[in-house]
Amino acid sequence: MRLSHHGILRILHDLRTTFHQNQLWAETTMTKQMQPNDIVLQTQPEYLHYLLEQRLKEEDYRGNERIENSPDDIQTVRTQPFSSKKAFVFPIYSQPLFPNVIARTTPLRASTANINEVINLIFNQTKWKEVPDVKTNPSEKEEERHVCSITIVMNGNYVHQFRRLKEQGETHIVLSLSRSKQRAMDLEDLFSIGVLAEVGKIYTHSGKEVCVELIITHRVAIGKQLKKFAINDTSYFKANITLVQDRPMEGAPGDLTDLSEQLEFLWGTSPLYMKQKALFQYRIEKRHFSELADISVQLSLATPAHLKQRVLEEADVSARLKTAIEILKEETQFWKLRGKIGRQPKRPQAADKGKKVEDIAERIKNIKLPEHAMKVVNEEMNKLQNLDPTVNASEYYVCKNYLEWIVSLPWGIESKDELHVGHTEDVLNEDHFGLEDVKLRIAEFIAVASLKGTLNGKILCLVGPPGVGKTSIGKSIAHATKRQFYRFSVGGLSDVAEIKGHRRTYVGALPGRFIQCLKTVGTSNPIILLDEIDKLSKAYDGDPASALLEALDPEQNSAFLDHYLDLPFDLSKVLFVCTANSLDTIPKPLLDRMEVIRLHGYFLEEKLEIAKRHLIPGLLKENGLSPAQVEVTDEILRKLIGNYSREAGVRSLKRNLDKVFRKVAYKVAKGEKELILVDENSLENFIGKPKFHSDRLYDETPPGVVTGLAWNSVGGALIWIETVTLSSNNKTSKLEITGKLGDVMKESTSIALSFSKNFLRKISPENSFFGKSTFAHALSGGCNSQGWTLCRMCHCDILFVFGFGSTCHSKSCHDRRNFPDRNCFAGGWNSGKINGGKKIRN
């Protein structure tokens, strides 16, 4: 083999890829429990010559690099007869071996890391040193055999032991397949039929054995174990053996048409069979059907080890040949399939490279790049033109992909805005019912933009409970302004590279999501919706919220620097709309740059209209129904909203309506043609018993009970607070609180008690109510509510009315704040609290 050093390195890289991806000429599947005694390379040296030759033919390697293939002569060896009844037995773990095969054992393990070493070992035999042969029984008659060769990678302890045994006069050993992939501890762990092998030539390199040739001569039956030997973590045995004689065929083998057809195909397709064509023809001509079956099975890649072992154990030549023909059929299908889908993709040739470079250059001429970007592009284009894709494939593709990303971005391409307040209001009213304050704020925002002539410089943050329409409002803004819309969720995002992109040096590097968005929409002024911005994560290696500052801040995003592009890109024309359920978890520097618009939720009447205008028509269509097949009255919708869907949004309402229409669709599909009216009884049959009832606990509230209002990110709620007095044995009074209250609520009750004591002492000094201990319990106290801080006055009212023996109005709710030494003032009102207050109605 005559190759330049550079050519050898490139060819070895290609063979490593073939080895790793196709696994056609080696087995490397091993586990920690397996003993890596051997791995059979399902090939012969000629196949590797073939692979190298194909690489030289298909690819434009420089210089006069070529391979001299071995001729297709039949390999012949001479072996000595064996007459002993005992032999050393060594286990093999991957594939059984057959007679008339030379197994070239090496002490290396075939893996992706050292495949170069394996290939060099097979070909660079000039560095090997042959150990002088020990002549034993020179007067005995030797037998000539026609063989094929394969390579076996075995445990180095075994290879070394083969040499020691030969030096001691033990020229023959037995190899037997292990029943499992785990280390053979006893002889019973091996199959009882193995092969007898004569230890042939031994080669060393740097004083260590690199190859021992084992000439497989006969099948043997392994008998009783005589002794067990252990070498480090491996074992082998000494046992009685008996040569297995073939049962010859009775008469002619019959029609060999199938055999000839399969071999003809494999000779033209499989390099393994191709290089042994002369040997196959010799076996057929001499009618050596036993040897023909053995070599056919030995070279098969599609046959698993246990089936090969079954052929090895078959003594009947006729049955063995029949099985070999079936295996050849499977092998033919294997190579046909590989011809369709298993070939390595060709690398780009010079013509393909030139066409791609021309395409990129033409696209660059058609875009308006800034001066700083054009300078970088010209440098990369010069670099791409000088790269050879057959030599520098990795760098070539990195450079090409980088240029393709640059030319695909919308440099200076903008969509024309439609900034009409009336049109915006029409779109918002068409897409949403209610939310009048939100729609008014967006209309004001568009009005200012129409006077300025631009929609830039703002970051809107829509905050509200789930299901109130935050994302759909962002889509409506895009619809009203005729801008492109792009949405991606940042909930749970912890990788800064998702925002800023990866460095080009990383494998599979990509730009950040903002650059990907601009490529997708094709304009530089889209509306980008960042969903769930309150659920950003934070990792040890970066903070995505800090990375968002550069992209969202109007003062910085005119020169946004993506790590992949490594070029400033103008994001100032993008309108960013963020959505969140709560502002508490949004970092303060990020929140400071946003304009917050709150969506508190819908009243019952608004939900009723939303269901009639938007939900029911869409769900009827989704379930294949028409308005003539089902009727849902307003009264049923009110029950569905009040008793089943009390959340601030309408998602639960939509799910319940969908469940109702599925039940109706089931009835219609079974043949019911009359109009199905959903009434109170059928509603319970469709979706079950009501989940909610009236929150009113008392017709007339007793002394010590007060109703409070609270709201949080999922809507409004009522808070019932009950108080009783306890007799105290000592002069000090105590306040006990239950209800799984948080720190803020406990603080509120303590403040309420202090305020009540001071106030009661002023207006009624003789009242001894606070001399007793007080026990307060808050129903639904486990609810995580922002409104708890507004309920201190509820505790004050309880203490006052209880102290004077009076009651609060049964339909009143409290929403006031107080301080220990000052008067109370009214708390803020919103739709969440109003919805909570309506729950106290009859």
N, C-alpha and C positions, 0 to 999 in steps of 0.2 A: 504494500500500500504506500503510495507516494502522494502526500498531501502537505500543503504549507501549514505552518503552525496556526495561522489565522483561520484557514479553512477547517482545520480539525476542530477548533473551538466552536465554530458556528454549527458544524454538523453534529457535534456532541450535544449542543443546546437543542437542536431539532429532535434528536433521538430521545433526549430526556423528556421533551414534550410528548412525543409519541408514547413513551413508556408510561408517563403519568396519566395521560388522557385515555388512550385506547386500551392499555393493559393487554395488548395482543401477544407480546412475546415475553411476558414475565408475570409472575404472581407475587404480590407483596402484602397480601392481607394477613396481618398477624396481630395477636392480642398479647396482653401482658401474661396471660395464663399459658400461651403457646411457648413451646421450646423452639427457638429459631435454629433447629438442627439443619434444615435445608429448605431451599425454595427452588423448585424446578423452573428453569427458564424454558418456556415452551418454544424453543427455536433451536437453531444450529448456527454456527458461525457464518454459513453461507447466506442466511437470511439477513444478518446484519450487513454483510457485503451488499446484498440487494438493496437494503434501505439507503445505504450510503450512495450507491450508484443511482438510485432514483432521485435523490436530492440533487446530485450533480446534473442529471438530465433535465429536471423540471425547473431548476433555478439557475440564475445567471451568476455563478461563482466566477471570480476573477482568476486569471492565471491558468496554467496548464495542470489543474488539479484533476486527477483521475484515479480510478480504482482498477486494479487488475483482479478480476473475479477468478475464483478457483474453477478449474474445468469440471465438467459434469462426469468425471470418471467415477467408477464404483470404488469405494474405499474397501481395502482388504486388509485383514489382520490375521495373525496366526496365534492360536491359543493352545494351551496344554490341557490334556485330559485331567479329570478329577475323579478320584476313587475313594476318598475318605468318607466316613459316615458322620463326621462331626465338623462343625464350622462356627465361626463367630458371626452373630446376627446383629445387624445394625438397622435401626428404624429410619424410615423416611416419612415425611409429613405432608407432602403435597400431591405427588402423582406417582403411580407405580411405574416401574421400568419393565421393559420386555426384552427377550433374548435378541441377540444380534444387533445390539446397540452399544456404542461407546459413550459412556457417561463421563464427561470431563468435569470433575468436582473441583470447586474453588472454595476457599475459606471466607469469601466475602458475602455480605448480605446485599441483595439487590434492593435499592431504595432510591427515592428521588435525590437524596443528598449525595449518594456515591455512585450514581449510574455511570458517570464518566470513568470512574475507576474500574467498573465492571467491563465497560467497552474497551478500555485500554488493556485490560487483562486479557481479553479474548484476542485482540488483534496484535498487540505489541509483544509478540512472542520472542522477538530477538533478544530481549533482556532476560529471558528465562534461562536457567541453567538446569540441564537434565541430570538427574541423579544416576550414576552408573548402575546398570541393571544387575541384580544378583541372579546368576545362572543357577537354576535348580533343575535337577533331573534332566540333564542335557541329552540323555540317550532316549528319552521317551518321544513318541511320535506326536508331532504337533498337527493341529487341525486348522485348515484355512476357512475363514468366514468372511462373507460380504456384509458390511455393517453400514449404518448411518450414525451420525454423532449428534448428541445434544449436550447441553451444559447444565450442570446442577450446582447451585450454591449451597454449601453445607457448613455445618458447624466446624470451626477450625480444629476442635479437639478430635473429631472423627478423621479429618484429613490427615492430621499428624499421626493418628493411630494406624491408618492404612499403611503409612510408610514403615512404622515400627514392626507391624505384623509381617510385611514383606521381607524386611531385613532378618526377621526370625524364622523365615522359611514358610510362613503362612501366606501362600500366594492367592488363595481364594477366600472370599467372604460372601455373606448372604445379606441381601437388602430386602426389607419387607415394609409395606405401608402400614402406618399406625391407624388404628380404628378411629381415633379422634385426633384433634389438633393439639391436645395436651401431651405433655411428656410421657413417654411410655415407661412405666415403673416396673412392669413385669412382661414376660414373653406373651402372656395372654392378651396384652394390649395391642399386639400386632396381628395382622391377618396370617393365617396358617400357610398360605401359599405366597412365596416370594420368588426371588431370582438369585441365581449363583453368579457371582462376578469375579473375574480374575483381575488382580491388581496389576496394572500395566505400567506405563511410563510415569515417572514422578519428576516434577519441575519445581525448582526453588527460585526465589528472588530475594536478595538481601538476607540470605540464610533461613528464610521461612518458606514453607510449602505454599505454592500458589496454584498448583494443579496436580491432580492425581487422576490418571485415566483408569476407569473401571470398565472392563469388557464383559458385557452381560452374555452369558453362554446358555444357561438352562433354567427352566422352572424347577423349583424345589418345594417339597413339603416339609414344613418345620415341625419337629417332634418335641420331645421332652426337653425342658430347660435343664442344663447341667450346671451352669454358673452364671452369676450376674456380676458385671463390672461397672464401676462408676468413675467418671472423669469429670471433675468439677460439677456442673449442673446437668450432665448428660449421662446416659446409661446405655450399655450394650450387653449382649448375652452370648453364651456358648450353648449350643443345643445340638441334638441329633437331627440330621436331615436326610431326606431321600429324594433322588432325582425323579421328576415327574415326566413320564414318557407320553408323547402324543398318541392319541388313537387315530390311526390314519383313516382317510376317507375311503368309503366303500364305493368303488366305481368312479365315474366321471363326476365333476362338480356341478354339472348342469349348465344352464345358460349363464354366461358371464357378461351379458350385455350391460346390465345395470352397473357392474363393477367398472367396465371399460368407460361407460359414459361419465360416471362420477370422477374417475381418475383423469379423463381428458379435460374436464372442466377445471379440476383442481390444478392440473399441470399448467394451465394458462392463467390461473388466478392466485393461488396460494404459493408464496415463495418457499414454504416448507416442503410442499409436495413437488414443486417445480424442480428444485435442486436434486431431488432423489428420483427423477424420472427414469434415469438409466437403471437404477436399482429396482424400481417397480417393474420395468420391462423385462429385466433379467429374471425376476421372480415369476412373472407370468409365463415367460418362455420356458423356464425349467420346471414349471408347475409346482413351485414351492409355495403351496397355498397356506401352510402354517405360518411361514415367515412373512408372507404377503399380508395376512390378517394382522400380524403383530405390528408391522411397521405402519400400516394404515391407522391403527388405533393409537400408536405411540405419538404420531405427529398431529393428531387431532387437537384443535383448540376448543371446539364446541362441546367436547365430551367431559363430564365431571369425573372426578377421581374414582368414585365408587363404581361407576359403570366400567371404567377401564380395569379396575380390579376384578370385576366379574368376568371380563374377557380373559384376563390373565389366569383365572382359576379354571377356565373351560379347557378340558383336555381333548375334547372331541373337535378335530380339525374342521369337520363339516359345519358344526354349530358355530364354531368360532368365526369361520369365513362368512356365514350368513349374518352374524351380528356385526362383523366389520363392514359389510356392505350397507347395513342400516346406519352405521356411524358415519360412513362416507356421505350418505345422503344428507344427514344433519350438518355435516361439515360444508357441503355444497351450499345449503341454505344459509349457513353462517356467513360464508364469503360473498354470497349474493347480497345479503343484507348489508354487509360492511361496504360493498361497492356502492350502495345507495346513500347510506347516511354516515358511514364511519370514516370517510377519508378526511385527511387534514385539509383545511381551507388553504388555498394558495395565497401566498403573499402578493401584494400589489406589484405588478410589473412596471417597467419604465413607462410604457404607453399609458397605463392607468394612472400613474402618478402625474404625468404631464397633463392629462385631461382634468384631473381634480385641481391641480394648481391653477390651470386656466379658468376653471369655473369660479374659484375663490377670487382670483384677480378681477374677473368680470363683475362679480358682485360688489367688490370694493369700489369700483368705478361708479356704481349706481347709488351709492349712499353718501351722505354728507357727514364725514367724520370730522371731529374737532382736530385741531392741529396736533395736540399732544397724543391723541389716539392714532392719527395717521402715521406719526413717527414710529410708534411701537409696531404698527401693522407692517410697515415697510421693512423693519428689521426682521420680523418674524417671517415675512414672505421670502426674503433673501435666505434666511436660514432653511426654510422648507425646500426651496429649490436646490439647495446644496446637499440635502439629506438623501441618502439612498435607502428606500424602504426595505430592501432585501438585507441590508446590513444593520441599519439603525432603526429597526421597526418601532421600538418603544418610543424613542424620541420623535420619530416622524409622526406618529399618531397623536402624541401630546401636542405637537405644534399645529397639526392640521385641525384638531378639535378646537383648539384655542382660537384659531382664526375663524372657524365656522361659527363659534359663539359670538365673536365680535361682529361679523357681518350680518348676523341674524337679529341683532338688537335694533330697536326703532330709534336710531339716532336722528333727532329733529323731526320725527313723525308724530303729529298730534291729531286727535279727532276734534271736530268743531263742537264747542259747547252750545247748548240751547238753554239760555238762562232767562226763562220767562216765569214769573211768579204764578200767573194764572194756570199755566200748563203744569207746573209743579204741584199746585194744590189739587188740580184735577186728578193727576196720577196718584197722589197720596190718598185722596178720598176714594178712588176706585179700588186701590189695593188694600186699604185699611179702614175699619170702622172704629170710631172713638179716637182716643189719643189726641184730642184737639190741641192741647198745649204743646205736644211734641210736633205735630204737623205745623203749628204756627211758628215754632222755633226754627224748623227746617225752611219754611217759606221765608222767614226773615233772613236766614243765612243765604238763600238764593237771591233775595232782593239786594242784599249788600254786594253779592258777587256780580249781579247784573250791572250795578252802578259802577263798580270798579272795572268791570270787563274781564275779570279773571276769577277762578274758583280756587285759587291756591292759598296756601298759608294757614290752613286750619286742620286740626285733628279732632274729629268728632268722636265722642265716646258715649255710646248708648248703654245705659245701665238700667237693669230691671230684672224681675223674676224670669225664670224660664218660660218660654211659650208665649210671650207678649208681643213678638214680632220684631225683635231687634235686627235679625239678619235680613228679614224681608223688607224692612225700611231701608237698609243699605242698598238692596236691589232696586227699590223704588226710586231712590235718589239717582242711581245710574240710569234708570229708564227715563226719568224726567230730564236729565241733562244730556242724554244721548252719548254717554261715555261708556267705554268698555268696563266690564265688571270682573273682578277676580277675588275669590275668597280662599283663604287658607286658615286653618285653626292653629293657634299657638299654644293651646292647652296641653300641658305636660312637656312642652319643648324645653330641653335642657342643653342642647348642643348649639354653641355660638355659630358653628359652621353652617347651620340651617339659615342663619340670617346673613352672615358675612361671607359664606362660601368657603371652599377648601383651597389650600395652596395647590398649585399645579404639580408640585413634586409628588403628591400622594397618588396612589393608584386609584382610578375611578373618581378623580376629583371632579366636582361640579360647582357652578356658581351658587350663590345663596338664593333663597326663595323669591326675593324681590327681582333679581335679574331674570330668573326663570319666568316670573310673572310677565315681565315686559316682553320677553320673547314670545310668550303664548298669546298675549292680547294684540301685539303688533303696534301699539301706540305708547308714547311716553307720558300720557296723561290719563291713565285709567283711574277707576275707583277701586282701591284695594281694601278689602274688609278683613281685619284681623280679629278672628273669632276667639272668644274665651281668653282675653288678654289678662284676666285676673287669675288665671290658673297656670301662669308661667312657672316653670321649675328653675332650679339653680343647681348646677353641678360644681364639683370641686375645681374643674379646669376652666370655668368661665361663667359669665352671667348674661343670659340672652336679653334680659331687660336693659342692661347697659348697652348692649349692641343695638337694640332698637332705638336708642336715643339718637344715634347718628342718622338712622334712616327716617325717623319721624320728625325730628326737630327742623322746622323751616329754616333756621339759621345755619344748619349744617348740611342738610341733605342735597343741596345744590352741587355738592362734590362728594357724593357717597362713594366710598372706596370698597369694592368687593375684592376679597382675597384672591379669587380665581382670576378675574379680569385684570386686577392690579392697575386699573384705570379709573379715574373719577367719572362717575355717571350722574347726571342731573335727575334727581327725584323730586325736585321742588314743584313740579307740575302735577304730581300725583295727589289725589285727595284720599286721605287715610280715614277710614271709619273703623272704630274699635267697638267691640261688644263685651260686656261683663255683667255678672250677676251681683257683684259687690265691689266697692272701691277699696275695701280694707286691705286687700292683698296686692293691690297695684303699687309698685314702688313710687314713692313720693316724687322723685325727679321726673319720672315718666308721666305721672298724673298731672303734674304742674303744667305740662305742655298740652294738655287735652282740654277740650271744651265739653263738659259733661251735660248730657241730656238724659233726664230720668224718665223711665217708663214704669209706672207703679202697678199697672194691671188694669183689668176691665171690671166694670160693674155687671151685675146680673143682666140688666137690660142691654148692655153692650154685647155681652156674650150671646144673648138671644139673637140679636141682629147679625152678629158674625156667623153664627151657626146657620141662619136662614140664607144669608147672602153668599157666603164663601164655603163653609164646611159641607153642608148638605149637598149642594150641586156637585162638588168635586167627589165626594164619597159615593154618591149614586153612580157616577160614571166609573169610578174605580171598581165597584162591585157589580157592574153590568146591569144596573137597574134604571128605571125611568120614573119620573114623578107620578105617572099613572098607576104604578104598581105598589107604592107605599106612601103613607101619609103620617107625618109627625106633627102634632098640634103644638101651639105655643105653650099650653099648659104642661104637656109632657116635656117639652124642652126646659121649662122652668124647674120641673122636678129633677130632670137629669142634671141640670146645672147646680141646683141647691143641695141635692141629696147624694150626688155621685162625683161632682167635679167642682170642688171649691177652691182650686188653686188659682193664683193670680192670672195665669195664662189660659190658653185654650187647648193645650195638647191633650190633657186628660179628657176633656170634652170630645175632642176629635176621636180619641181611641174608643170611647164609649159609643159614640155614634157609629163608628165603623163596626163595632161589635153588633150593634142592633141591625145594621144593614146586611151583615153577613148572615145573621139568622133569617132575615127576610129573603135573602138570595137563596138560602137553602130550601125554604118553603117553595119559592117560585120554581126552582130547579126540579122539585119533586112533582110539579104539575099544578100547583095552586095558582089559579088565574085571576081570582077576585082581588080587589084592592085590599091591601093589608093595612089596617089601622093600628098604629102603635098606641095603646092606652096604658093605664096604670098597671093593670094586671100583666099584660104582655111585656111591659118594660121590665118587671121583676123576673119574668121567665127568661127574658133575653140576657140581662146583665146581672141578675141576682138582687139580693136585698140591698136597701140603701146603706151607704157607708157613713153618712152623716145625718144628724138630726139637729133640732134647734139647740143652740148653745145656751138658751135661757134655762137656768136651773130652778128658779123660784118664781112663783106668781107674785109673792110679796117678799122682798128680801128681809130677813131677820136682822136684828142688831149684830154688828160685827162682820157683815158681808158687804163687799163693794166690788163692782165690776170695773176693770181697767181695759185700756186699749193698747195694743202694741202692733208693730209691723217689722218685718225683716225682708230679706231678699226673695222670699217666696210668697209674700202676701201679708194680709192683716189677720189678727187673732184677738179673741177675748180672753181676759185674765180674771178669773174669780179668786178673790182673796178672802179667806175666812179667818176670824180671830176669836179666841176665847180667853177668859182670865182664869188663873190658877191661884189657889190660896198659897201663901208663902209662909213658911215657919220662921223665917228670919225677917229682919227689917229691910233687907235689900231686895229689890224686885229684879227679875230676870226677863230677858226676851229670848224665846226659843223659836226658831224658824225651820220649817221643813218644806219639802217640795223640790228637792234637787236644784237649789238655787245657785246661781253663779256669784262671783265676787261682787259684781256691780249691784245685783239685787240685794245682797246682804248689806252692802253699804247703804242702799236706799232705805231699807227698813230701819237701820240704826239712825240715819238722819231724820227719818219720819218720827221715831220715838223721841229723839232729843227736841225736835221742833214742837211736838205735841205737848211734852212736859212743860216747856217754857210758856207756850201759849195758854194752856189750861191753868197754869199757876196765876196768870195775869187776870183771866176772866172769871175764874172760880177757884179761889184759894182753898175753900173748904172741901173741894172735891178730892177724895182720896183714891181715885181710880188707879193711879199709877203707883200706888203702894203695893199692888198685887203684881204677880208675875204674869206675863202675856205670852200666849202661844199663837203663832200665825202660820197658816198653811196656804200655799199658792198652788191652785190646781193648774196643771199643764206647765208647772214651773221648769220642767226640763227643756222647754222650747227655747232654742237659741234665738233670742229676739233682741234687736236693737232698741225696741220700745221699752224694755225694762227700765231704762234710766228715766223714763217719763212717769213711772208709777209710784214715785215716793208719795205723791199726794193721795193716792189710793190708801196707803197705810195710815196717813194722817186722818183721812175721812173715817176710816174704820175705827181708829182709836177715839175720835171725838164722838161719833154716833154711839159707839159702845159705851163710852164713859157716861153719856147723858141718857142712854137707854132708848135712843131713837133709831130710825131706820133710814136707809137711802132709798130713793125712788127706784122701783123695780126695773124701769126701762132707761135708767141713766147710766152713762159711762164717763169715766174720768180720763183726762189726758192733760195733766198739769204738772209743773215742776216746782219744787220748793227747796229752800236752803235752811240750815239750822237757825239762823238768826235774821232771816228776811222773809218778806211776803212771797207768796207763790205767784207764778205767771203762767200764761197759757202756753201749752205745747203746740208744735206745728201739726198741721192737718195735711193729709194726703189721701189718695184713693185707697191705699192699703188699709188705713184706719177706718175710712168710711165703710169699706167692705166688711171689716171686722165688726163695726157698730151695727150694721144691718142684720147680723146674725142673732141679735138679741130680740128681734121682732118675733111676733107670734107666727 
